[in-house]
Amino acid sequence: MDAIGARYQVTKQPNINLEHIKDIDLLLIGRRGHGKTATINTIIGNNIFESLSKTTYETKKDVFHLAKYQNYAIKLMETSGVMETLGKKDSIEAAKFYMDKMRDAVNLNPKGYHAFLLVFKFGTKFTKRECDSVSVFKQIFGDCFVRNYCILIITFGDNFRTESKLKGISFKQWKSEQDGYFKELRLECQDRVVLFDNSNQRDTIIHNKQMTKLLNFVEHLQNDSNRYTSNNFLKAKPSRDQLLSSIRINKIYQGLEEVRLILELYYSLPYYSVHHRSQTFQEVCDTCNRLNGLFTESESQFFIVQSFINLVIDIKISSLKFSNKLVKIRQKMSRNKELLKQESQRLIEVLHAFIAANEGITDFKADEDTKEADIEVLQDKVKSEFDPNSNSVMHRLIADDNELQKQLQAINTDLRLEIQRYWNSHKLIKDKCDTIMTTSSACQIL
């Protein structure tokens, strides 16, 4: 088995005579949880594996099924759900991983596929998330693949039949009443929609009816009888490159939002305590380290990514600088506070001594002139102790405190200037991202 084939599991039904029957090659895609496995069981006609919540790993394999239905030889390639990867946390790597899987799925069948079966669960609100998954498929396989090759499979048909009995509505009416994203998708695939009741696959009437409708759609696809091959996949490379560029830009948008929060936090820092400010700068450094790790080394070669990384590094360096300055100021202020406390205690003792001495002089039996002279001496001594200009210790401590306050003010001034510079860079990067996202050749701009 070749390198590609070795990655896939092939299941067959026995005794399939391929003479005088039509080949039908189908590629099944869709998000996990919409009933892909049950749909396979219905088309193939046997339980290949159970479609239960325990199938975490089984449904992540790409499986190639072979079966016969009436005069058709059906080949059905099952793929894992869009962006379902084994532990791939990075969105870029996840997208590349999924694209590689889709490329292998196409290459595994050199003749190509007649149709793509796009599976959606009945009862699931067709939101922007579902629309986005279709957009991803279009960027992977090419913009025309929905119009030329897609057939919508609406699963959980048993739920629809229960609801239709209550509301008295047919599936055709239900389709026509749907609006929004579903309507757009239905019209784009030219109303090729099949209701699949996978719970009743052994009910011959229901099974044959939905299989007949599916195969009829396949045979009447308006694609000049051309299959989707590796050549089609190759032609879609520009749109895949654009998808990767969009994912990369979205990562930058997420990073810019965090940078915005940092800059808004910086505005309020002057109102924080010195300890809180220093702590905040350290937290900003940690955030910058995380943001710097958003992109791989290869991604960092893109100009817009490098601009974002440079901004983050700049903010980190600035935060470290301010943090180190604040640590030194905080240490000096702590020492100064302790010295002020000691000097205050000494002055209290001097004041108590003055009061005691003053009382002693008053009680002393001497002439008034002598008492007055002694009191003046004590008063002068106390004044000299409490006068900053005479008290060298107090004078130095007050001067140190004033200097520390000036340093804090200088940090606030420098921080405001840095914030403005970062806002300018933030705006330039965001504007560039906006331009890229609104330009069709995004991959070329990057």
C-alpha positions in Angstrom: 0.0 0.0 0.0 1.4 3.5 -0.9 2.0 6.2 1.7 -1.3 7.9 1.2 -3.4 4.7 1.1 -1.7 3.5 4.3 -3.4 6.3 6.2 -6.9 5.2 5.3 -9.2 2.3 6.3 -11.1 0.6 3.4 -14.3 -1.3 4.1 -16.1 -3.5 1.5 -19.3 -5.4 1.1 -18.5 -8.9 -0.3 -19.4 -10.3 -3.7 -19.7 -7.0 -5.5 -19.8 -7.6 -9.3 -18.5 -4.4 -11.0 -19.6 -5.4 -14.5 -22.5 -3.5 -16.1 -23.0 -1.1 -13.2 -22.3 2.6 -12.8 -19.5 3.9 -10.7 -20.5 6.6 -8.2 -17.7 8.2 -6.2 -18.8 10.4 -3.3 -16.8 12.5 -0.8 -18.7 13.1 2.5 -17.9 16.2 4.5 -19.4 18.1 7.4 -19.0 19.1 11.0 -18.9 16.5 13.8 -22.2 15.7 15.4 -24.4 16.1 12.4 -24.9 12.4 11.6 -22.1 11.6 9.1 -21.6 8.1 10.4 -25.3 7.2 10.4 -25.5 8.6 6.8 -22.6 6.3 5.8 -24.4 3.3 7.3 -27.5 4.2 5.4 -25.8 4.6 2.0 -23.5 1.6 2.4 -26.3 -0.5 3.9 -24.5 -2.0 7.0 -23.3 -0.9 10.4 -19.6 -0.1 9.8 -19.2 1.3 13.3 -21.7 2.7 15.7 -22.4 6.4 15.6 -22.3 7.1 19.3 -20.7 9.6 21.6 -17.9 7.1 22.3 -16.6 7.4 18.7 -14.1 10.1 19.6 -11.3 8.5 17.7 -13.2 6.3 15.2 -14.8 9.4 13.5 -11.5 11.1 13.2 -10.2 8.5 10.7 -10.7 9.0 7.0 -12.4 5.9 5.8 -13.0 4.7 2.2 -16.1 2.5 1.9 -17.1 0.4 -1.1 -20.7 -1.0 -1.6 -23.2 -1.9 -4.2 -26.7 -0.5 -4.5 -29.0 -1.7 -7.3 -26.9 -1.1 -10.5 -24.5 1.4 -8.8 -21.0 0.7 -7.4 -20.7 3.3 -4.7 -17.3 4.5 -3.4 -17.7 6.7 -0.4 -14.8 8.6 1.2 -15.6 9.7 4.7 -13.5 12.5 6.2 -13.2 13.9 9.7 -15.2 17.0 10.6 -14.1 20.4 9.5 -11.2 21.5 11.6 -11.4 18.4 13.8 -7.8 17.5 14.4 -6.0 15.4 16.9 -5.0 17.9 19.5 -4.0 20.6 17.1 -4.5 23.8 19.2 -2.9 26.3 16.8 -5.5 27.4 14.3 -3.0 27.7 11.5 -1.6 24.3 12.1 -5.1 22.9 12.4 -6.1 24.4 9.0 -3.0 23.1 7.3 -3.6 19.7 8.8 -7.1 19.6 7.6 -6.1 20.8 4.1 -3.5 18.0 3.9 -6.2 15.5 4.8 -8.5 16.8 2.1 -5.7 16.8 -0.4 -5.0 13.1 0.5 -8.7 12.3 0.2 -8.8 13.7 -3.3 -5.5 12.1 -4.4 -6.6 8.7 -3.0 -9.2 8.6 -5.8 -7.4 9.6 -9.0 -10.6 9.4 -11.1 -12.1 12.0 -8.9 -15.5 12.4 -7.2 -18.9 12.9 -8.8 -20.3 14.8 -5.8 -19.6 16.0 -2.3 -22.2 15.1 0.4 -22.5 18.0 2.8 -24.2 16.8 6.0 -26.3 18.9 8.3 -28.5 17.9 11.1 -32.2 18.7 11.0 -33.2 20.8 14.0 -29.8 22.5 14.2 -30.2 26.3 13.7 -28.3 27.2 10.7 -26.2 30.0 12.2 -23.2 31.9 11.1 -21.0 29.1 12.5 -22.5 26.7 10.0 -22.2 29.3 7.3 -18.5 29.8 8.2 -17.9 26.0 8.0 -19.3 26.1 4.4 -17.1 29.1 3.6 -14.1 27.1 4.9 -15.0 24.2 2.6 -15.3 26.6 -0.3 -11.9 28.1 0.3 -10.4 24.6 0.6 -12.1 23.0 -2.5 -12.7 26.1 -4.6 -15.5 28.7 -4.8 -17.6 26.7 -7.3 -17.6 23.4 -5.5 -20.9 24.0 -3.8 -22.6 25.1 -7.0 -21.1 22.3 -9.2 -20.7 19.4 -6.8 -22.5 19.7 -3.5 -25.6 17.8 -2.4 -27.0 18.7 1.0 -27.9 15.7 3.2 -30.3 16.7 6.0 -30.0 14.0 8.7 -32.4 13.1 11.5 -35.2 12.7 9.1 -37.2 10.8 11.7 -37.3 13.9 13.8 -38.6 15.9 10.8 -41.3 13.3 10.1 -42.5 13.6 13.7 -42.6 17.4 13.4 -44.2 17.4 10.0 -47.1 15.3 11.3 -47.7 17.8 14.0 -47.4 20.8 11.7 -48.8 19.3 8.5 -45.9 20.4 6.4 -43.9 18.6 3.7 -40.1 18.6 3.4 -40.4 20.7 0.2 -42.5 23.3 2.1 -40.0 23.3 5.0 -37.1 23.9 2.6 -38.8 26.8 0.9 -39.7 28.4 4.3 -36.1 28.5 5.5 -34.3 31.8 5.1 -31.0 33.3 5.9 -27.8 31.3 5.5 -29.6 28.0 4.8 -31.6 29.6 1.9 -28.4 31.0 0.4 -26.8 27.6 0.6 -29.8 25.8 -0.8 -30.0 28.2 -3.8 -26.3 27.9 -4.4 -26.4 24.1 -4.6 -29.5 24.5 -6.9 -31.9 22.9 -4.4 -30.1 19.6 -4.3 -31.3 18.7 -0.8 -32.1 15.2 0.4 -33.8 14.3 3.7 -32.1 11.2 5.3 -34.0 9.1 7.9 -31.0 7.2 9.1 -32.9 5.6 12.0 -35.1 3.7 9.5 -32.4 2.5 7.0 -33.9 -1.0 7.0 -37.3 0.4 6.0 -37.1 -0.5 2.3 -39.5 2.2 1.1 -37.8 5.1 3.0 -34.4 3.8 2.2 -35.0 3.4 -1.5 -36.7 6.7 -1.8 -33.9 8.7 -0.3 -31.2 6.7 -2.1 -33.0 7.2 -5.4 -33.2 10.9 -4.9 -29.6 11.1 -3.9 -28.3 9.1 -6.9 -30.6 11.1 -9.2 -29.0 14.3 -8.0 -25.6 12.8 -8.6 -26.4 11.8 -12.2 -27.9 15.2 -13.1 -25.2 17.5 -11.7 -24.6 20.4 -14.0 -20.8 20.1 -14.1 -20.5 18.7 -17.7 -20.0 15.2 -16.2 -16.7 16.3 -14.9 -15.5 14.8 -11.6 -13.8 16.8 -8.9 -10.1 15.7 -9.2 -6.7 16.7 -7.9 -6.6 19.3 -10.7 -9.6 21.1 -9.3 -8.0 20.9 -5.9 -4.8 22.4 -7.3 -6.7 25.3 -8.9 -8.2 26.1 -5.4 -4.7 26.7 -3.9 -5.0 30.6 -4.0 -8.2 30.4 -2.0 -6.6 28.0 0.5 -3.7 30.5 0.9 -6.2 33.2 1.4 -7.9 31.2 4.1 -4.6 30.7 6.0 -3.9 34.5 5.6 -7.4 35.2 7.1 -6.7 32.9 10.0 -3.4 34.5 10.6 -5.0 38.0 10.5 -7.6 36.9 13.0 -4.9 35.8 15.3 -3.4 39.3 15.0 -6.8 40.8 15.7 -7.1 38.8 18.9 -3.6 39.9 19.9 -4.4 43.5 19.2 -7.5 43.3 21.4 -5.3 42.2 24.3 -2.8 45.0 23.5 -5.7 47.4 23.6 -6.7 46.2 27.1 -3.0 46.6 28.2 -2.9 50.2 27.0 -6.2 51.1 28.6 -4.8 49.6 31.8 -1.7 51.8 31.5 -3.9 54.9 31.5 -5.1 54.1 35.0 -1.8 53.1 36.5 -0.9 56.5 37.9 -3.8 56.1 40.3 -2.5 52.8 41.6 -0.2 52.2 44.5 3.5 51.8 43.7 3.3 48.2 44.7 0.2 47.6 42.5 1.9 49.4 39.5 5.0 47.2 39.8 2.9 44.1 40.0 0.8 45.1 36.9 4.0 45.7 34.8 5.1 42.1 35.6 1.7 40.8 34.6 1.9 42.7 31.3 5.3 41.1 30.7 3.8 37.7 31.1 1.0 38.6 28.7 3.5 39.8 26.1 5.4 36.5 26.4 2.2 34.6 25.6 1.3 36.9 22.7 4.8 36.6 21.3 4.2 32.8 21.2 1.0 33.0 19.1 2.9 32.6 15.9 5.3 30.1 14.6 8.8 30.9 13.3 7.6 30.6 9.7 4.6 32.9 10.3 6.9 35.5 11.9 8.5 36.1 8.5 5.3 37.9 7.3 5.6 41.6 7.5 2.3 42.2 9.3 3.0 39.4 11.8 6.5 40.8 12.4 5.0 44.3 13.0 2.7 42.9 15.7 5.5 40.9 17.3 7.7 44.0 17.4 4.9 46.0 19.1 4.5 43.2 21.7 8.3 43.1 22.3 8.4 46.9 22.6 5.7 46.9 25.2 7.4 44.1 27.2 10.8 46.0 27.2 9.0 49.1 28.3 7.2 47.3 31.0 10.4 45.7 32.3 12.0 49.1 32.3 9.2 50.7 34.3 8.9 47.7 36.6 12.6 47.9 37.5 12.4 51.6 38.1 9.4 51.2 40.4 11.0 48.3 42.3 14.0 50.6 43.1 11.6 53.5 44.0 9.5 51.2 46.2 12.6 50.0 48.0 13.8 53.6 48.7 10.4 54.7 49.8 10.2 51.7 52.2 13.6 52.7 53.7 12.6 56.3 53.8 9.3 55.5 55.5 11.2 53.5 58.2 13.6 56.3 58.8 10.8 58.8 59.0 9.1 56.6 61.6 12.3 56.4 63.6 12.9 60.2 63.4 9.2 60.8 64.4 9.6 58.6 67.4 12.8 60.5 68.4 11.0 63.8 68.1 8.1 62.5 70.2 10.7 61.7 72.9 12.2 65.2 72.6 8.8 66.8 72.9 8.1 64.7 76.0 11.4 65.7 77.5 10.7 69.4 76.7 7.3 69.1 78.5 8.9 67.5 81.5 11.7 70.0 81.6 9.3 72.9 81.2 7.3 71.7 84.2 10.5 71.3 86.2 11.5 74.9 85.5 8.1 76.2 86.4 8.2 74.4 89.7 11.8 75.6 90.5 12.0 78.4 93.0 14.0 81.0 91.2 13.5 84.5 90.0 11.2 84.9 86.9 14.0 86.1 84.7 16.0 82.9 85.2 12.9 80.7 84.6 12.1 82.6 81.4 15.7 82.3 80.2 15.7 78.5 80.8 12.3 78.1 79.0 13.6 80.0 76.0 16.6 77.7 75.8 14.3 74.6 75.8 12.0 76.2 73.2 15.0 77.0 70.9 16.2 73.4 71.3 12.7 72.0 70.4 12.4 74.4 67.5 15.7 73.3 66.1 14.6 69.7 66.3 11.4 70.3 64.5 12.7 72.8 61.9 13.6 70.9 58.7 16.3 73.4 57.9 18.0 72.8 61.2 17.3 69.1 61.5 19.7 67.4 59.1 18.0 64.0 59.3 14.6 65.4 58.7 15.8 67.6 56.0 17.4 64.7 54.2 14.4 62.5 54.6 12.0 65.2 53.2 14.4 65.9 50.3 14.5 62.2 49.5 10.8 61.9 49.6 10.4 64.9 47.2 12.9 63.3 44.9 11.1 60.0 44.9 7.8 61.8 44.1 9.6 63.5 41.2 10.8 60.2 39.9 7.2 58.8 40.1 6.0 61.8 38.2 8.7 61.3 35.5 7.6 57.6 35.1 4.0 58.8 34.7 5.1 61.3 32.0 7.2 58.7 30.2 4.4 56.1 30.4 1.9 58.5 28.8 4.4 59.1 25.9 4.9 55.4 25.5 1.2 54.8 25.5 0.6 57.2 22.7 3.4 55.7 20.7 1.9 52.2 21.2 -1.6 53.4 20.2 -0.1 54.8 17.0 1.5 51.4 16.2 -1.7 49.6 17.2 -3.7 51.7 14.8 -1.3 51.2 11.9 -1.3 47.4 12.4 -5.1 47.2 12.7 -5.5 49.4 9.6 -3.2 47.1 7.7 -5.1 44.0 8.8 -8.4 45.7 7.8 -6.9 46.4 4.3 -5.7 42.8 4.0 -9.1 41.3 5.0 -11.0 43.5 2.5 -8.6 42.7 -0.3 -9.2 39.6 -2.5 -5.4 38.9 -2.9 -4.8 38.8 0.9 -2.2 36.1 0.5 -0.2 38.3 -1.9 -0.3 41.3 0.4 1.0 39.3 3.3 
